[in-house]
Amino acid sequence: MIRLWSLLFCGLNCYGCFCVAWPSAPQAWAHSPVVFLGVVTSVDSPIANNELDAEFQIARVLVLEPFKGSAKGREFVLRQPMNNCYPKFTSGQSVVLYLDPSGKNSWVAHGCNRPTSMADVADDLLFLRALPNSAKSNRLSGTVSLYEISSAEGRHKLEALAGLAVSVSGKARSTATTTNRDGVFEFYGLPPGDYDIAIEFPPGLKLDFSSFEGGMRKKSDSRSVSMEGHSAVSVNFQLKAETSISGRVLGPDGQLMPNVCVDLEPLGETTERFNVYDCTNSGGTFVLKAMSAGSYKVSANRSGEITAAQPFPATYYPGVVTVSRGERRAGVDLRIPKLEPTVNLSGKVEFSDGLPVPKASVELMIAGYTAARATTGPTGEFTFSALEGNVGELSATIVVWETTVDLCPAWSRHRPPSPAEESTVSSIPLAISPKPSQPPILITLPLESCQAWSDAKP
């Protein structure tokens, strides 16, 4: 069964999870001894397990619609580890569960498996309610949904998209269907081979993201899948409205300003889960996308931190920008009335024997934070902008690996603690106060050059 995950190497009480692959509904049904639709009747407070030194949520779930290994009216006790890899439940919640045994008289709904919330199980129920016929051949299915970003919910599913034309084409067969009222499509009994999926998106909507369950993309940049005799693959399409707000950031003299970050702020609403921003390109333009319809404030350098890249305080577009779903609002130009003076710093990083250090990291630290950063070129040269007059420290750093130290005996004192780790070598920080007449700066690493290190650089 495709159920692979990592607990970030810290056991059951870890609070992070990375799923390598997800099973499709037919795969999860085939490999789980118990499958049903039910309702959570009660949830106990998390309890500590002294043996495992972890916490568990205990939930009791009543079977309403059995699909495998259960009967209507039976109650299951779930023992869910309290880390982010496992779903958690609330009393009164309706769920579709694929369960495995978890010790004596208890069960567990694993993470990196099928969704459990009723908002996300339409594909599952379409398959499960058609059993046993739905398990007799291969199945290619999926969902098409509209997503948006709002201040209240962050990125979330707004609605399932019904009635959309979906076609699959391959050498062995081409066929078509439409999404049902829950936005689900399915094809059964496709001859083995490769197939391309095509969907007629409604006007004003475009593909934002697609996910594959039970299989992998045939091509990383396509909607192609490979089907075999008993394959069970789902492809889920998340669309977004082509709603956008675009404009430019202009300096005091009307010059276009690159690398300025522009934020969108919902009017009169909390912004904790709302994160829509863009940074201007080399032409000084930005495009804010995927927001819900509404009224917004647009700001440049919202944090107000004055840096060389953004040498001005927070600046807002005058007035409010209102957009409807699918609208492309252009011409929202932000004009910066005044810029703090900046200067260009340049120099070179050398080893102690005078040879250049390529790909060294050069940092300017001011008041404990990184005010500017650059990477040296092939001849050790670097250049970046800094605010004029700020007092700081400039230093250069390189990374050393154990395999490189084996080839550079003079670097033995910098050997990393283990082969899986790395060590760093840094120059003595140079006190600096950037001025317009600043001459080129020479930074020396306290280390002789070694060709093996240069050759090993990625």
C-alpha positions in Angstrom: 0.0 0.0 0.0 1.2 3.5 -0.7 1.4 4.9 2.8 4.9 6.4 3.3 5.7 9.1 5.8 8.4 10.6 7.9 8.1 11.8 11.5 11.1 14.0 11.0 13.2 11.4 12.8 11.8 12.1 16.3 9.3 9.4 17.0 5.7 9.5 18.0 5.8 12.8 19.9 7.2 14.7 16.9 5.1 17.6 15.7 6.0 17.5 12.0 5.2 15.1 9.1 6.1 14.7 5.5 4.1 12.4 3.3 5.9 10.8 0.4 2.8 9.5 -1.4 -0.9 9.1 -0.8 -3.1 6.1 -1.6 -6.2 6.3 -3.7 -9.6 5.3 -2.3 -9.5 1.8 -3.8 -6.0 1.2 -2.5 -6.9 2.4 1.0 -10.0 0.2 1.0 -8.1 -2.8 -0.1 -5.4 -2.5 2.5 -7.5 -1.4 5.6 -9.3 -4.1 7.5 -12.1 -1.7 8.6 -13.7 1.0 6.5 -16.9 2.9 7.3 -18.8 6.2 7.4 -19.5 7.1 11.0 -20.0 9.8 13.6 -17.7 10.7 16.5 -19.8 10.1 19.7 -17.2 11.3 22.2 -13.6 12.5 22.5 -11.5 12.1 25.7 -8.7 14.5 26.7 -5.3 13.4 25.5 -3.7 10.9 27.8 -0.1 10.1 28.5 1.4 6.7 27.7 4.3 6.2 30.1 5.8 3.4 28.0 6.0 5.5 24.8 6.2 8.9 26.4 3.6 10.2 24.0 0.1 11.5 24.2 -3.0 10.1 22.5 -6.5 11.3 21.7 -9.2 8.7 22.5 -12.2 9.0 20.2 -15.3 6.7 20.0 -16.9 6.4 16.6 -20.3 4.9 15.8 -20.7 3.1 12.4 -23.5 4.5 10.3 -22.6 3.0 6.9 -20.2 0.0 6.8 -18.0 -0.8 3.8 -15.6 -3.4 5.2 -15.0 -5.2 8.4 -17.7 -3.5 10.4 -21.5 -3.4 11.0 -24.0 -0.6 11.4 -24.3 0.4 15.0 -20.9 -0.9 16.1 -18.6 1.4 18.1 -14.9 1.7 17.5 -12.4 3.2 20.0 -9.7 5.2 18.2 -6.3 5.8 19.8 -4.7 8.7 17.8 -1.1 9.8 18.6 -1.0 13.6 19.3 1.3 14.5 16.5 0.6 16.2 13.2 0.8 13.0 11.2 -2.5 11.6 12.5 -6.0 13.1 12.2 -7.8 14.3 15.3 -11.5 14.4 15.9 -14.3 16.4 17.6 -17.5 15.1 19.1 -20.4 15.1 16.6 -18.1 15.1 13.6 -19.1 12.9 10.6 -16.1 11.0 9.2 -15.1 8.3 6.7 -12.4 6.1 8.3 -9.9 3.6 7.1 -8.7 1.9 10.3 -5.9 -0.4 11.4 -5.6 -2.2 14.8 -3.7 -0.3 17.5 -3.2 -2.5 20.5 -5.9 -4.4 22.4 -9.5 -3.3 21.6 -8.4 -0.1 19.9 -7.9 1.2 16.4 -6.0 4.0 14.6 -6.7 6.2 11.6 -3.2 6.7 10.1 -1.9 9.9 8.6 -0.7 10.0 5.0 -3.8 8.1 4.2 -7.3 9.2 2.9 -9.0 12.4 4.1 -11.5 11.9 6.9 -13.6 15.1 6.8 -16.9 15.0 4.9 -15.8 18.0 2.9 -13.1 16.0 1.3 -14.5 12.4 0.9 -16.8 12.7 -2.2 -14.4 10.6 -4.3 -14.2 8.0 -1.6 -17.9 7.7 -1.1 -18.5 7.4 -4.9 -16.2 4.4 -4.9 -17.3 2.8 -1.6 -21.0 3.1 -2.3 -20.5 1.3 -5.6 -18.8 -1.7 -4.1 -18.3 -4.5 -5.0 -18.5 -3.6 -8.7 -16.3 -0.6 -8.3 -13.4 -2.9 -7.2 -13.5 -5.2 -10.2 -11.5 -3.1 -12.7 -9.0 -0.3 -12.8 -10.3 3.2 -11.9 -9.1 6.7 -12.8 -10.9 9.4 -10.8 -10.4 12.8 -9.4 -12.0 16.0 -8.1 -12.2 19.6 -9.5 -12.6 22.3 -6.9 -12.3 26.1 -6.6 -9.9 27.4 -4.0 -9.3 30.9 -2.7 -7.4 32.8 0.0 -9.4 34.7 2.6 -8.5 36.3 5.9 -10.8 34.1 7.9 -9.7 30.7 6.6 -6.5 31.2 4.7 -6.3 29.0 1.6 -9.4 26.9 1.5 -11.8 25.1 -0.8 -14.6 27.4 -1.8 -16.8 25.0 -3.8 -16.8 21.7 -5.8 -17.2 22.4 -9.5 -20.0 20.3 -11.1 -20.8 19.8 -14.8 -17.3 20.3 -16.1 -16.2 18.2 -19.2 -13.4 15.8 -18.4 -11.7 13.7 -21.1 -8.9 11.2 -21.1 -7.0 10.3 -24.3 -4.5 7.5 -24.9 -3.4 5.2 -27.7 -5.8 2.5 -26.5 -8.9 4.6 -25.8 -10.2 8.1 -25.6 -13.4 8.8 -23.6 -15.1 11.6 -21.7 -17.4 12.4 -18.8 -18.5 15.3 -16.6 -17.9 16.0 -12.9 -20.9 15.2 -10.7 -22.5 17.6 -8.2 -19.5 17.0 -5.8 -17.0 17.8 -8.5 -15.9 14.2 -8.9 -15.2 12.4 -12.2 -14.3 8.7 -12.7 -13.4 6.3 -15.5 -13.5 2.4 -15.2 -11.9 -0.3 -17.2 -9.3 1.7 -19.2 -7.0 -0.5 -21.2 -3.4 -0.4 -19.9 -1.4 2.5 -21.2 -0.6 6.2 -20.8 -3.4 8.8 -20.7 -3.7 12.5 -20.8 -6.4 14.2 -18.7 -8.1 17.4 -20.1 -10.6 19.5 -18.3 -12.7 22.4 -19.7 -12.1 25.1 -17.0 -14.9 27.7 -16.6 -14.1 31.2 -17.9 -12.1 33.2 -15.4 -10.6 30.1 -13.6 -7.2 28.5 -14.0 -5.3 25.6 -12.6 -3.5 26.4 -9.4 -2.4 22.9 -8.2 -2.9 19.3 -8.9 -2.2 16.3 -6.7 -1.9 12.6 -7.5 -3.1 9.7 -5.3 -2.3 6.0 -5.9 0.2 6.8 -8.6 2.7 9.3 -9.9 2.7 11.8 -12.8 4.0 10.3 -16.0 5.6 13.7 -16.7 6.3 16.2 -14.0 4.8 19.1 -16.1 1.7 17.4 -17.4 -1.6 15.8 -16.5 -0.5 12.4 -17.7 -0.9 9.1 -15.9 -0.1 5.4 -16.5 -2.8 2.9 -16.0 -2.5 -0.9 -15.6 -5.0 -3.7 -15.3 -5.8 -3.0 -11.6 -4.5 0.6 -11.2 -6.4 2.9 -8.9 -5.3 6.5 -9.5 -6.9 9.8 -8.5 -5.9 13.2 -9.8 -7.3 16.2 -8.0 -7.4 19.6 -9.6 -7.5 22.8 -7.5 -8.5 25.8 -9.5 -8.3 29.5 -8.6 -10.0 32.5 -10.0 -7.9 34.8 -12.1 -8.5 37.6 -9.7 -5.5 39.9 -9.5 -4.3 43.3 -8.5 -1.3 44.6 -10.4 0.8 47.7 -10.6 4.2 49.3 -10.2 6.4 50.7 -7.4 7.8 54.1 -8.4 10.5 56.1 -6.6 10.5 59.9 -5.9 11.7 60.7 -9.5 9.3 58.2 -11.1 12.0 55.5 -11.4 10.8 51.9 -11.4 11.9 50.0 -8.3 12.8 46.3 -8.4 12.8 43.9 -5.4 10.2 45.8 -3.4 7.7 43.5 -1.6 4.0 44.5 -1.9 1.4 43.1 0.5 -2.4 42.8 0.3 -4.3 43.4 3.5 -8.1 42.7 3.9 -10.0 45.8 4.9 -11.1 45.6 8.5 -10.3 41.9 9.0 -7.7 39.8 10.8 -4.7 38.9 8.6 -3.2 36.0 10.6 -4.1 33.4 7.9 -4.0 35.8 4.9 -0.7 35.8 3.0 -1.0 37.4 -0.4 2.1 39.3 -1.6 4.5 39.7 -4.5 7.9 41.4 -5.0 8.5 43.6 -7.9 10.4 42.3 -10.9 13.3 44.0 -12.6 10.8 46.2 -14.3 9.3 47.3 -11.0 5.9 45.6 -11.5 4.0 43.3 -9.2 0.9 41.0 -9.4 -1.1 40.0 -6.4 -3.2 36.8 -7.1 -5.7 34.3 -5.8 -7.4 36.5 -3.3 -11.1 36.3 -2.6 -13.5 39.1 -3.8 -13.4 42.0 -1.4 -11.8 45.3 -0.4 -8.1 45.6 0.4 -5.3 47.9 1.3 -2.1 47.6 -0.7 1.3 48.4 0.9 5.0 48.4 0.0 7.4 47.4 2.8 4.6 46.7 5.1 6.9 45.8 8.0 8.4 49.3 7.9 11.9 48.0 8.3 14.2 50.3 6.3 16.9 48.3 4.4 19.1 48.8 1.3 16.5 46.9 -0.8 13.6 48.9 0.6 15.1 52.2 1.8 11.7 53.7 2.9 9.1 53.2 5.6 5.8 51.4 5.0 3.9 53.1 2.1 0.2 52.5 1.2 -1.7 52.9 -2.0 -4.1 55.8 -1.4 -7.6 54.6 -0.8 -9.1 51.1 -1.0 -8.8 48.6 -3.8 -12.0 46.5 -4.4 -12.1 43.5 -6.7 -14.8 41.0 -7.7 -14.1 37.3 -8.4 -12.2 36.9 -11.6 -11.5 40.7 -12.0 -8.0 41.8 -13.1 -7.4 45.2 -11.5 -4.4 47.0 -13.1 -2.8 50.3 -12.5 -2.4 50.2 -8.8 0.8 52.1 -8.6 2.6 52.9 -5.3 4.7 56.0 -5.3 7.5 56.3 -2.7 8.0 59.9 -1.7 11.5 59.6 -0.2 14.4 57.1 -0.2 17.1 56.9 2.4 20.5 57.1 0.8 22.3 53.9 -0.1 25.8 53.1 -1.4 27.3 50.2 -3.3 29.9 48.1 -1.4 32.3 45.9 -3.4 35.4 43.9 -2.7 37.1 40.6 -2.8 37.5 37.5 -0.5 40.9 35.8 -0.5 42.5 32.9 1.2 45.5 33.6 3.4 47.9 32.8 0.5 46.2 35.5 -1.7 44.2 33.2 -3.9 40.5 34.1 -4.5 37.6 32.4 -2.6 34.7 31.6 -5.0 31.1 31.1 -3.7 31.9 32.4 -0.2 28.9 33.9 1.7 29.5 37.6 2.5 27.3 39.2 5.2 26.9 42.7 6.5 25.5 42.6 10.1 24.0 45.7 11.6 22.5 45.6 15.1 22.4 41.9 15.2 20.6 41.3 11.9 21.7 40.6 8.4 21.4 43.9 6.5 22.9 42.6 3.2 24.2 39.4 1.8 26.1 38.4 -1.3 28.0 35.4 -2.8 31.4 35.8 -4.3 32.0 35.1 -7.9 34.7 32.9 -9.6 37.5 35.4 -8.7 36.2 36.1 -5.2 34.5 39.4 -6.0 31.3 40.6 -4.4 29.0 43.7 -4.5 25.8 44.7 -2.8 24.0 47.8 -1.6 23.8 49.1 2.0 22.3 52.0 3.8 24.7 54.9 4.0 26.2 55.5 7.4 25.0 52.5 9.3 27.8 51.0 11.5 28.1 47.2 11.1 30.4 44.3 10.6 31.4 42.6 7.4 32.6 39.0 7.2 32.9 36.0 4.8 32.2 32.3 5.4 32.8 29.1 3.6 31.4 25.5 4.3 33.8 22.6 4.8 32.9 18.9 4.4 34.7 15.9 5.9 35.5 14.4 2.4 37.2 17.7 1.5 39.3 17.8 4.6 40.7 14.3 3.7 42.1 16.0 0.6 43.2 19.1 2.4 45.5 18.1 5.3 46.1 21.8 6.3 42.3 22.1 7.0 42.2 19.2 9.5 41.4 21.4 12.5 38.1 22.3 10.7 37.0 18.7 10.2 33.2 18.3 10.9 32.1 16.2 13.8 30.6 13.5 11.5 30.4 12.7 7.8 26.7 13.9 7.9 27.6 17.3 9.2 29.6 20.3 7.9 31.7 23.0 9.5 32.3 26.6 8.6 35.3 28.9 8.5 34.7 32.6 8.8 36.9 35.7 8.5 37.5 38.1 11.4 34.5 40.6 11.2 35.5 44.0 9.8 33.9 47.1 11.3 32.4 49.3 8.5 30.3 52.3 8.0 29.2 52.5 4.4 30.0 55.8 2.7 29.7 56.9 -1.0 33.5 57.0 -1.3 34.0 53.5 0.2 37.0 51.9 -1.5 37.0 48.2 -2.4 37.1 45.9 0.7 39.5 43.0 1.0 38.4 40.1 3.3 40.9 37.4 4.2 39.9 33.9 5.4 42.3 32.5 8.0 43.0 29.5 5.8 45.3 28.5 3.0 43.7 27.7 -0.4 43.0 24.1 -1.4 42.0 23.1 -4.9 40.1 20.1 -3.7 37.7 22.4 -1.9 37.2 24.5 -4.9 36.6 21.5 -7.1 34.0 20.1 -4.6 31.9 23.2 -4.5 28.4 22.6 -5.8 
